[in-house]
Amino acid sequence: MTPMPSSPLARLGQSPPLLALLGAVLLWAAWPVHEPPLTLLLFVGWVPYLRLEQVLTRQGARRGRVFANTYLFLFLWNAFTTWWVSYSTLGGGIAAVVLNAALMCLPLMAFRRTKERFGPRVGYLSLPVYWIAFEQLHLHWDLSWPWLTLGNGFANAPEWVQWYEYTGFLGGSVWVLAVNLLIFWAGWGRQGVPFWQFNGPRRWRWVLPMTAIWLPITVSHAINRSFQERGSPLEVVVVQPNIDPYGGKFPDKPGFIPYEQQLTMLLQRTEAAITPQTRLVLWPETCLDETFFEASFAQTPQVARIRQELLARHPGLSLLTGITSVERYSDAVRVTSTARYRDDLGFYDVFNTAAFFADASAAPQLYHKSRLVPGVEKIPPVLSKVLSNIDLGGVVGSYGSQDERTVFAAPAAAPALRLAPLICYESIYGDFVAEYVHNGATLLGLITNDGWWSDSPGFRQHLRYGALRCIETRRDLARSANTGISGFINQRGTISHRTGWWVGAASRATVHLNTEQTFYVRHGELIGRGTQVLAVLGLLGVVVAGVLGRQTRVKN
C-alpha cells in the first residue's frame, strides 16, 4: 500500500482538484495585465495539469474522472481570466467560459488517448501538437474565441518575443508548452519522483528547461537592440470621444447624446489636436451611430459636415471612422447567407464598417468587419436557436462580412500611407492582421469600442495584444477607442501616448510607414498549419492502433 503523503506540498501533488486549481491560478496570474507582470509563471502554469494527469493515470482513473478534472482546470482558467465578459451580460460571460473550457478539453483528451496508445514519450510530445492545432482551428471557425491563445500571454513582455516576426504568436504557444514539459520531466522524471527528492546527477535535468527559458529571451533582446524603426514618418491623431456604450449611444436609453451633438464633439476634439503636419485622423468603431444605407452614405448630412468642417479646412488630411451600414440586394443572386429580410427593404445585410475619407472630395471607401464576435455579430446556424438570446455586448445577430482584406490609400496626402482598417476583435488574430500587410498595408489602424466590459482586464488585455501584432508585422499601430485606451504602438510593441480610462481625449504621435514584409507576413501561420497536419496523423495513428489492438484481443 502506498503511504499517505505527510507534508502539505506532497498532498497537493497527489490531489487532482487542487492541482487543477493551482494550474488555473498560475495561468491567470501570468496573463496580462497584472502589475508587476508575472509572465514567468507561464512556464510553470501547465505543470500542475501534467502532474494531475500523471496521478490519475497511476490510479487507473476512468476517462470520465480524467475529463472532469481536465475540465475543472480549464474552466477555472477561463473563469479567472475572462470573467469580465459578464459585464455585458451574465449569460454571455457564462457561455464564453463554459463553452470555451469544453472545447479546450478536446486537444487534452487527444493527448491522453495518444499517451495510452503509444506511451509517455510519444504522448507528451503530442500535447503541443494537439493543443496548437486546436489554437489554429480556434482562429478560423465560427466559434472562434482565441483570447487565451498561449502566445498572447507574452503581451505584457514584448521584449521577450521580438522573434514573433518569424513565428507569429503560435511560436509563443510552442515555447510555453515546451518549457512546461521540460520542467515537469525535470521535476518528476520518468519514475514520477518529485524534484525535492532528487539527488546527485539528476540535477542536470534543470539545465535544459532553464536554457529553454533563457535562450529565446536572449535572442529576443538581441533582435530588439539592433532593430530600428522603419519607414517614412507620418503624423497621426486618434480621438477618444468617451460616450457610454450602454446609454449615451442609443436613443432609447437614459443619457442618450443626440447624434449631431456626438459628431460636434468629435469634430471639436479633432480640431484641438491636429496640426498642419497631421495627415491622418482615426475615430472609433461605430462612432457615427446612425445606421447608413451604403448607396446614399456619401450624400448624408453627417458626411457633408465632415467634409466641410474638417477635411476641407485641412488639405492633405484623411479620416478613418466607424459606422454601421446597410446594403440592400435588388438581385436575388447577390443575397448572402447572413442577409435579413423586411417587407419594406427586401433582402439586406448589416455591417460593422470602417469608412475612409482620403480627402475632402474623394468618395468614402468602405471596409466590412470580417472577424465577427461569436454570439454577438455572428451566430453559427447550428447554434442560432441557442445563442439568439445571449448578448455579449451590442446587437445580437449575424452581421455581414467580406472575404478580402481591404487596404486604404491616400496618395495625394501621404503617398506611402496604406492603411489596414482593423475593427475591434480583429486585432487579436495574428494571421488575419498579416493578410493586410501582405496586401500592402504600411500602417495598422485599429478602431474599437472597449467600454462594454467596464474597468476590467478586458480592455487592457485587448490593448496589449496589439503590441504582438506590431511585432509580427513590424508595423506601427494607431488605436482609437470610443472609451478604453487610445494611443499608439510602435514596431517593437512599445505603447505610447496612451489616453486614460473613461475620459474624452485625443492623442497625437508620429508613426513610421514600413514597406518591408516580415517572414511571418510572407509565409503565414506555418506552425499552426504544420501542427494540424501532425494532429490528423496522430489521431489516425490512435484509431489504427485501437483497431489493431481489438483485432489482436479477439484472436487471442
C-alpha positions as CSV (number, residue, x, y, z in Angstrom):
1,M,0.0,0.0,0.0
2,T,1.3,3.5,-0.9
3,P,1.8,5.6,2.3
4,M,-0.2,8.8,2.6
5,P,1.8,11.9,1.9
6,S,2.8,13.7,5.1
7,S,3.7,17.2,4.0
8,P,1.2,19.8,2.6
9,L,3.3,20.0,-0.6
10,A,3.2,16.3,-1.1
11,R,-0.5,16.1,-0.5
12,L,-1.1,18.9,-3.1
13,G,0.9,16.9,-5.6
14,Q,-1.5,13.9,-5.1
15,S,-4.8,15.8,-5.3
16,P,-6.2,16.3,-8.8
17,P,-8.7,19.0,-7.9
18,L,-6.1,21.0,-6.0
19,L,-3.7,20.6,-8.9
20,A,-6.4,21.9,-11.3
21,L,-6.9,24.9,-9.1
22,L,-3.2,25.6,-8.8
23,G,-2.7,25.4,-12.6
24,A,-5.6,27.8,-13.2
25,V,-4.3,30.3,-10.7
26,L,-0.8,30.2,-12.1
27,L,-2.0,30.8,-15.7
28,W,-4.4,33.6,-14.5
29,A,-1.6,35.3,-12.6
30,A,0.8,35.0,-15.6
31,W,-1.8,36.5,-18.0
32,P,-1.8,40.2,-18.9
33,V,-2.3,42.7,-17.3
34,H,-1.1,42.2,-13.8
35,E,1.3,44.7,-12.4
36,P,4.1,43.9,-11.9
37,P,4.0,41.4,-14.7
38,L,4.2,37.8,-13.7
39,T,4.8,36.4,-17.2
40,L,7.4,33.9,-15.9
41,L,4.6,31.9,-14.4
42,L,3.5,30.8,-17.9
43,F,6.4,28.4,-17.8
44,V,5.0,26.5,-14.9
45,G,1.3,27.1,-15.3
46,W,0.8,23.7,-17.1
47,V,3.0,21.7,-14.8
48,P,0.1,21.1,-12.3
49,Y,-2.1,19.8,-15.1
50,L,0.7,17.4,-16.2
51,R,1.1,16.2,-12.7
52,L,-2.7,15.8,-12.4
53,E,-2.9,13.6,-15.5
54,Q,0.1,11.5,-14.2
55,V,-1.6,11.0,-10.8
56,L,-4.9,9.9,-12.4
57,T,-3.0,7.5,-14.8
58,R,-1.3,5.8,-11.9
59,Q,-4.6,5.5,-10.0
60,G,-6.1,3.8,-13.1
61,A,-8.8,6.5,-13.2
62,R,-11.7,6.2,-15.6
63,R,-11.9,8.5,-18.5
64,G,-14.8,10.4,-17.0
65,R,-12.8,11.3,-14.0
66,V,-9.9,12.4,-16.1
67,F,-12.2,14.6,-18.2
68,A,-13.9,16.1,-15.1
69,N,-10.5,17.2,-13.6
70,T,-9.3,18.4,-17.0
71,Y,-12.5,20.5,-17.5
72,L,-12.1,21.9,-13.9
73,F,-8.6,23.1,-14.7
74,L,-9.7,24.8,-18.0
75,F,-13.0,26.1,-16.6
76,L,-11.2,27.8,-13.7
77,W,-8.5,29.3,-16.0
78,N,-11.2,30.7,-18.3
79,A,-13.3,32.0,-15.4
80,F,-10.4,33.7,-13.6
81,T,-9.0,35.3,-16.8
82,T,-12.1,36.2,-18.9
83,W,-14.8,36.8,-16.2
84,W,-15.1,40.4,-17.4
85,V,-17.2,39.3,-20.4
86,S,-20.0,39.0,-17.9
87,Y,-20.1,42.8,-17.6
88,S,-22.1,42.9,-20.8
89,T,-24.5,40.2,-19.7
90,L,-24.2,37.4,-17.1
91,G,-25.4,34.9,-19.7
92,G,-22.8,35.9,-22.2
93,G,-20.0,35.6,-19.7
94,I,-21.1,32.1,-18.5
95,A,-21.4,30.9,-22.1
96,A,-18.0,32.1,-23.0
97,V,-16.4,30.3,-20.0
98,V,-18.4,27.1,-20.1
99,L,-18.2,26.5,-23.9
100,N,-14.6,27.5,-24.4
101,A,-13.4,25.3,-21.5
102,A,-15.3,22.4,-23.1
103,L,-13.7,23.0,-26.4
104,M,-10.3,23.2,-24.9
105,C,-10.8,19.7,-23.4
106,L,-10.6,18.2,-26.9
107,P,-6.8,18.5,-27.5
108,L,-6.1,17.3,-23.9
109,M,-8.3,14.3,-24.3
110,A,-6.5,13.5,-27.6
111,F,-3.2,13.8,-25.8
112,R,-4.4,11.5,-23.1
113,R,-5.6,8.9,-25.7
114,T,-2.3,9.1,-27.6
115,K,-0.3,8.6,-24.4
116,E,-2.4,5.5,-23.6
117,R,-1.8,4.0,-27.0
118,F,1.8,4.9,-27.6
119,G,3.3,5.5,-24.2
120,P,4.6,8.6,-22.3
121,R,7.3,9.6,-24.7
122,V,5.1,9.9,-27.8
123,G,2.2,11.0,-25.6
124,Y,3.9,14.0,-24.1
125,L,5.3,15.1,-27.5
126,S,1.8,15.0,-28.9
127,L,0.5,17.5,-26.3
128,P,1.9,20.7,-28.0
129,V,0.9,19.3,-31.4
130,Y,-2.8,18.8,-30.4
131,W,-3.0,22.0,-28.4
132,I,-1.5,24.3,-31.1
133,A,-3.6,22.6,-33.8
134,F,-6.6,23.4,-31.7
135,E,-5.4,27.0,-31.3
136,Q,-5.1,27.2,-35.1
137,L,-8.6,25.9,-35.6
138,H,-9.9,28.3,-33.0
139,L,-8.6,31.2,-35.2
140,H,-10.7,30.2,-38.2
141,W,-14.1,28.6,-37.4
142,D,-17.5,30.0,-36.5
143,L,-17.0,29.6,-32.7
144,S,-13.6,31.4,-32.8
145,W,-12.6,32.8,-29.4
146,P,-8.8,32.8,-29.4
147,W,-8.4,35.2,-26.4
148,L,-6.5,32.6,-24.4
149,T,-4.1,31.5,-27.1
150,L,-1.0,30.8,-25.1
151,G,1.2,33.0,-27.3
152,N,-0.9,36.0,-26.2
153,G,0.3,35.5,-22.7
154,F,3.5,37.4,-23.6
155,A,1.7,40.6,-24.4
156,N,3.0,42.1,-21.1
157,A,6.6,41.3,-22.1
158,P,7.0,42.2,-25.8
159,E,10.8,42.5,-25.3
160,W,10.8,38.7,-24.8
161,V,9.2,37.8,-28.1
162,Q,10.7,40.0,-30.8
163,W,11.1,36.8,-32.8
164,Y,7.4,36.7,-33.4
165,E,8.2,38.4,-36.7
166,Y,9.3,34.9,-37.7
167,T,7.0,32.6,-35.9
168,G,3.9,34.6,-35.0
169,F,2.2,34.2,-31.7
170,L,1.8,30.5,-32.0
171,G,5.6,30.4,-31.6
172,G,4.9,31.6,-28.1
173,S,2.5,28.8,-27.6
174,V,5.2,26.3,-28.6
175,W,7.6,27.9,-26.1
176,V,5.1,27.8,-23.2
177,L,4.2,24.1,-23.6
178,A,7.8,23.0,-24.4
179,V,9.2,24.7,-21.2
180,N,6.3,23.3,-19.1
181,L,7.0,19.8,-20.3
182,L,10.8,20.1,-19.7
183,I,10.1,21.4,-16.1
184,F,7.7,18.6,-15.5
185,W,10.2,16.0,-16.7
186,A,12.9,17.6,-14.5
187,G,10.6,17.7,-11.5
188,W,9.0,14.3,-11.6
189,G,11.2,12.4,-14.0
190,R,10.4,9.1,-15.6
191,Q,9.6,7.5,-12.3
192,G,7.5,10.4,-11.1
193,V,9.9,11.2,-8.2
194,P,9.3,14.9,-7.1
195,F,12.2,17.3,-7.6
196,W,12.8,17.7,-3.8
197,Q,13.8,14.1,-3.6
198,F,16.4,14.3,-6.4
199,N,20.0,13.5,-5.5
200,G,23.3,14.0,-7.2
201,P,23.5,13.7,-11.0
202,R,19.7,14.2,-11.6
203,R,20.1,17.9,-11.0
204,W,21.4,18.3,-14.5
205,R,17.8,17.9,-15.7
206,W,17.2,21.5,-14.8
207,V,19.8,22.8,-17.2
208,L,17.6,22.1,-20.3
209,P,14.4,23.8,-19.1
210,M,16.4,26.8,-17.8
211,T,18.1,27.1,-21.1
212,A,14.8,26.8,-22.9
213,I,13.6,29.9,-21.0
214,W,16.8,31.9,-21.2
215,L,17.8,31.3,-24.8
216,P,14.7,32.8,-26.6
217,I,14.7,35.8,-24.3
218,T,18.4,36.4,-25.1
219,V,17.7,36.1,-28.8
220,S,14.7,38.5,-28.5
221,H,16.8,41.1,-26.6
222,A,19.5,40.9,-29.3
223,I,16.9,41.5,-32.1
224,N,15.4,44.4,-30.1
225,R,18.8,46.1,-29.6
226,S,19.6,46.0,-33.3
227,F,16.1,46.9,-34.6
228,Q,15.4,50.3,-36.0
229,E,12.0,51.8,-36.7
230,R,11.5,51.6,-40.5
231,G,9.6,53.8,-43.0
232,S,8.8,57.4,-43.6
233,P,7.2,59.4,-40.8
234,L,3.6,60.4,-40.6
235,E,1.7,62.5,-38.0
236,V,-1.5,60.8,-36.8
237,V,-4.2,61.8,-34.4
238,V,-6.5,59.3,-32.6
239,V,-9.7,60.6,-30.9
240,Q,-11.5,59.0,-27.9
241,P,-15.0,60.5,-27.6
242,N,-15.8,58.6,-24.4
243,I,-19.5,58.0,-24.9
244,D,-21.2,55.5,-22.6
245,P,-22.0,52.5,-24.9
246,Y,-24.9,51.4,-22.6
247,G,-26.6,54.8,-22.5
248,G,-25.2,57.7,-24.5
249,K,-25.1,55.9,-27.9
250,F,-28.7,54.7,-28.1
251,P,-31.8,56.8,-28.4
252,D,-34.0,54.6,-26.3
253,K,-31.5,54.6,-23.3
254,P,-31.2,57.2,-20.5
255,G,-28.4,59.6,-21.0
256,F,-28.6,59.5,-24.8
257,I,-26.5,62.1,-26.6
258,P,-28.1,63.2,-29.9
259,Y,-26.1,62.1,-32.9
260,E,-25.4,65.7,-34.1
261,Q,-24.0,66.5,-30.7
262,Q,-21.8,63.4,-30.8
263,L,-20.4,64.5,-34.2
264,T,-19.8,68.0,-33.0
265,M,-17.8,66.6,-30.0
266,L,-15.7,64.5,-32.4
267,L,-15.0,67.5,-34.7
268,Q,-14.1,69.8,-31.8
269,R,-11.8,67.3,-30.2
270,T,-10.1,66.6,-33.5
271,E,-9.7,70.3,-34.3
272,A,-8.0,70.9,-31.0
273,A,-5.5,68.1,-31.6
274,I,-4.4,68.3,-35.2
275,T,-1.5,70.4,-36.6
276,P,-0.7,71.5,-40.1
277,Q,1.5,68.3,-40.3
278,T,-1.3,65.9,-39.4
279,R,-2.1,63.6,-42.3
280,L,-4.5,61.0,-40.7
281,V,-7.2,61.1,-38.0
282,L,-8.9,58.0,-36.5
283,W,-12.3,58.0,-34.9
284,P,-13.5,54.8,-33.2
285,E,-15.8,51.9,-34.1
286,T,-19.4,52.8,-34.9
287,C,-18.9,56.4,-33.7
288,L,-21.3,57.7,-36.3
289,D,-24.1,55.8,-34.7
290,E,-26.9,56.2,-37.1
291,T,-27.4,53.3,-39.5
292,F,-26.5,54.4,-43.0
293,F,-27.5,52.9,-46.3
294,E,-24.3,52.4,-48.2
295,A,-25.7,53.6,-51.6
296,S,-26.5,57.1,-50.1
297,F,-23.9,57.4,-47.3
298,A,-21.8,59.9,-49.3
299,Q,-24.8,62.2,-49.6
300,T,-25.8,62.3,-45.9
301,P,-25.6,65.4,-43.8
302,Q,-23.0,63.8,-41.5
303,V,-20.6,63.3,-44.4
304,A,-21.2,66.8,-45.6
305,R,-20.3,68.2,-42.2
306,I,-17.1,66.0,-42.0
307,R,-16.0,67.3,-45.4
308,Q,-16.8,71.0,-44.8
309,E,-15.8,71.3,-41.1
310,L,-12.7,69.0,-41.1
311,L,-11.3,67.8,-44.4
312,A,-11.8,71.0,-46.5
313,R,-10.2,73.1,-43.8
314,H,-7.2,70.9,-43.6
315,P,-6.0,69.9,-47.1
316,G,-4.0,66.7,-47.2
317,L,-5.9,65.2,-44.2
318,S,-7.5,61.8,-44.3
319,L,-10.1,60.3,-41.9
320,L,-10.9,56.7,-40.8
321,T,-14.2,56.3,-38.9
322,G,-16.5,53.6,-37.8
323,I,-20.1,53.3,-38.9
324,T,-23.0,50.8,-39.0
325,S,-24.0,50.4,-42.7
326,V,-26.7,48.5,-44.6
327,E,-26.5,47.2,-48.1
328,R,-29.8,46.2,-49.9
329,Y,-29.9,43.4,-52.5
330,S,-32.1,44.0,-55.5
331,D,-30.6,41.0,-57.3
332,A,-31.5,37.7,-55.6
333,V,-28.3,36.2,-56.9
334,R,-26.3,38.5,-54.6
335,V,-28.2,37.6,-51.4
336,T,-25.7,36.3,-48.8
337,S,-26.2,33.7,-46.1
338,T,-26.2,36.5,-43.5
339,A,-28.9,38.6,-45.3
340,R,-32.0,39.5,-43.4
341,Y,-35.4,40.4,-44.9
342,R,-38.0,43.1,-44.3
343,D,-41.1,43.8,-46.4
344,D,-40.1,47.5,-46.8
345,L,-36.4,46.8,-47.6
346,G,-36.3,43.3,-49.1
347,F,-33.1,41.4,-48.5
348,Y,-30.3,43.3,-46.9
349,D,-27.1,42.9,-44.8
350,V,-26.0,44.9,-41.8
351,F,-22.2,45.6,-41.5
352,N,-19.9,46.9,-38.8
353,T,-18.0,49.2,-41.2
354,A,-14.9,51.3,-41.4
355,A,-15.3,54.3,-43.7
356,F,-12.2,56.0,-45.1
357,F,-12.1,59.6,-46.5
358,A,-8.9,60.0,-48.4
359,D,-9.6,63.8,-48.8
360,A,-12.5,66.2,-48.9
361,S,-13.5,65.4,-52.4
362,A,-13.0,61.6,-52.7
363,A,-15.9,59.2,-52.2
364,P,-15.7,57.3,-48.9
365,Q,-14.2,53.9,-49.2
366,L,-15.8,51.1,-47.1
367,Y,-14.4,48.0,-45.3
368,H,-16.8,45.5,-43.6
369,K,-15.6,43.9,-40.4
370,S,-14.8,40.3,-41.2
371,R,-13.8,38.6,-38.0
372,L,-17.0,38.8,-36.1
373,V,-17.7,38.2,-32.4
374,P,-19.5,34.8,-31.9
375,G,-22.9,35.2,-30.4
376,V,-23.0,39.0,-31.0
377,E,-22.1,39.7,-34.6
378,K,-22.1,36.1,-35.9
379,I,-24.3,33.2,-34.8
380,P,-23.4,29.8,-36.5
381,P,-26.6,28.3,-38.0
382,V,-26.3,25.2,-35.8
383,L,-26.4,27.4,-32.7
384,S,-28.7,30.2,-33.8
385,K,-31.6,29.0,-31.7
386,V,-29.4,28.5,-28.6
387,L,-27.5,31.8,-28.8
388,S,-30.1,34.1,-30.2
389,N,-31.0,35.3,-26.6
390,I,-27.4,35.7,-25.4
391,D,-25.8,39.2,-25.6
392,L,-22.1,39.7,-25.2
393,G,-22.2,43.4,-25.8
394,G,-24.0,45.0,-28.8
395,V,-26.8,43.9,-31.1
396,V,-27.4,40.1,-31.3
397,G,-27.5,38.7,-34.8
398,S,-25.3,37.8,-37.7
399,Y,-23.7,40.7,-39.4
400,G,-22.4,40.6,-43.0
401,S,-18.7,40.4,-43.7
402,Q,-16.2,40.4,-46.6
403,D,-13.6,37.9,-47.7
404,E,-10.7,40.2,-48.8
405,R,-8.5,42.4,-46.6
406,T,-9.1,46.0,-47.9
407,V,-6.2,48.4,-47.6
408,F,-7.0,52.2,-47.8
409,A,-4.7,54.5,-49.7
410,A,-4.4,58.4,-49.7
411,P,-1.8,59.1,-52.4
412,A,-2.4,62.8,-52.5
413,A,-2.0,63.3,-48.7
414,A,0.7,60.7,-48.0
415,P,2.0,58.6,-50.9
416,A,3.4,55.9,-48.6
417,L,0.2,55.6,-46.4
418,R,-1.6,52.4,-47.0
419,L,-3.9,51.8,-44.0
420,A,-5.1,48.5,-42.6
421,P,-8.6,49.2,-41.1
422,L,-8.8,46.8,-38.1
423,I,-12.1,46.8,-36.3
424,C,-12.0,45.8,-32.6
425,Y,-11.9,42.0,-32.2
426,E,-10.0,41.6,-35.5
427,S,-6.8,42.7,-33.8
428,I,-6.3,39.5,-31.8
429,Y,-5.8,37.4,-34.9
430,G,-2.2,37.3,-36.0
431,D,-2.5,35.7,-39.4
432,F,-5.6,37.9,-40.2
433,V,-3.7,41.1,-39.5
434,A,-0.7,39.8,-41.5
435,E,-3.0,39.5,-44.5
436,Y,-3.4,43.3,-44.6
437,V,0.3,43.8,-44.6
438,H,0.7,41.1,-47.3
439,N,-1.8,43.3,-49.3
440,G,0.5,46.3,-48.9
441,A,-0.5,48.0,-45.6
442,T,2.2,50.2,-44.2
443,L,0.2,51.2,-41.0
444,L,-2.3,49.4,-38.8
445,G,-5.3,51.5,-37.8
446,L,-7.5,50.0,-35.0
447,I,-10.9,51.4,-34.3
448,T,-12.7,49.9,-31.3
449,N,-15.2,50.3,-28.5
450,D,-13.8,48.8,-25.4
451,G,-16.4,50.2,-23.0
452,W,-18.7,47.2,-22.8
453,W,-16.6,45.5,-20.1
454,S,-16.3,48.4,-17.7
455,D,-13.0,49.0,-15.9
456,S,-11.7,45.4,-16.1
457,P,-8.8,43.5,-17.5
458,G,-10.7,43.0,-20.8
459,F,-9.8,46.3,-22.5
460,R,-6.3,46.3,-21.1
461,Q,-5.6,42.8,-22.5
462,H,-7.0,44.0,-25.8
463,L,-4.6,46.9,-25.9
464,R,-1.6,44.7,-25.0
465,Y,-2.5,42.1,-27.7
466,G,-2.0,44.9,-30.3
467,A,1.7,45.0,-29.3
468,L,2.1,41.4,-30.6
469,R,0.5,42.3,-33.9
470,C,3.0,45.1,-34.3
471,I,6.0,42.8,-33.7
472,E,4.6,40.1,-36.1
473,T,4.2,42.6,-38.9
474,R,6.7,45.3,-37.9
475,R,4.0,47.9,-38.4
476,D,3.1,50.8,-36.2
477,L,-0.5,50.8,-34.8
478,A,-2.7,53.8,-34.2
479,R,-5.6,52.9,-31.9
480,S,-8.8,54.9,-31.5
481,A,-11.3,53.6,-28.8
482,N,-14.7,55.1,-28.0
483,T,-13.6,54.6,-24.5
484,G,-10.9,52.3,-23.0
485,I,-7.4,53.3,-24.0
486,S,-6.4,55.1,-27.2
487,G,-2.8,55.6,-28.3
488,F,0.0,54.3,-30.4
489,I,2.2,51.1,-30.5
490,N,5.5,51.1,-32.4
491,Q,7.1,48.3,-34.4
492,R,8.8,47.0,-31.3
493,G,5.5,46.6,-29.4
494,T,6.0,49.6,-27.2
495,I,2.9,51.5,-26.2
496,S,3.0,55.3,-26.1
497,H,0.8,58.4,-26.0
498,R,-2.0,56.4,-24.3
499,T,-5.1,58.1,-23.0
500,G,-6.8,57.4,-19.7
501,W,-9.7,55.1,-19.0
502,W,-13.2,56.7,-19.3
503,V,-12.0,60.2,-20.3
504,G,-12.6,62.1,-23.5
505,A,-9.3,62.8,-25.2
506,A,-7.2,63.0,-28.4
507,S,-3.7,61.9,-28.8
508,R,-1.1,62.8,-31.5
509,A,2.1,61.0,-32.5
510,T,4.4,60.4,-35.4
511,V,4.3,56.8,-36.8
512,H,6.5,55.2,-39.4
513,L,5.2,53.7,-42.6
514,N,7.1,50.5,-43.1
515,T,7.0,48.8,-46.5
516,E,9.1,45.7,-45.7
517,Q,7.4,42.4,-45.0
518,T,8.5,40.1,-42.2
519,F,9.0,36.3,-42.6
520,Y,5.7,35.8,-40.8
521,V,3.8,38.0,-43.2
522,R,5.4,36.4,-46.3
523,H,4.8,32.8,-45.2
524,G,1.8,32.9,-42.9
525,E,1.0,30.6,-40.0
526,L,3.4,27.8,-40.7
527,I,3.4,26.5,-37.1
528,G,-0.4,26.3,-36.9
529,R,-0.8,24.6,-40.3
530,G,2.0,22.2,-39.6
531,T,0.6,21.1,-36.3
532,Q,-2.8,20.5,-37.8
533,V,-1.2,18.0,-40.3
534,L,0.6,16.3,-37.5
535,A,-2.5,16.2,-35.3
536,V,-4.5,14.5,-38.0
537,L,-1.7,11.9,-38.5
538,G,-1.6,11.4,-34.7
539,L,-5.3,10.8,-34.4
540,L,-5.3,8.4,-37.4
541,G,-2.5,6.5,-35.6
542,V,-4.6,6.3,-32.4
543,V,-7.5,5.0,-34.4
544,V,-5.4,2.4,-36.3
545,A,-3.7,1.3,-33.1
546,G,-7.1,0.9,-31.4
547,V,-8.5,-1.2,-34.3
548,L,-5.4,-3.4,-34.4
549,G,-5.4,-3.9,-30.7
550,R,-9.1,-5.0,-30.7
551,Q,-8.3,-7.5,-33.5
552,T,-5.4,-8.9,-31.5
553,R,-7.6,-9.4,-28.4
554,V,-10.2,-11.1,-30.5
555,K,-7.7,-13.6,-32.0
556,N,-6.3,-14.4,-28.5
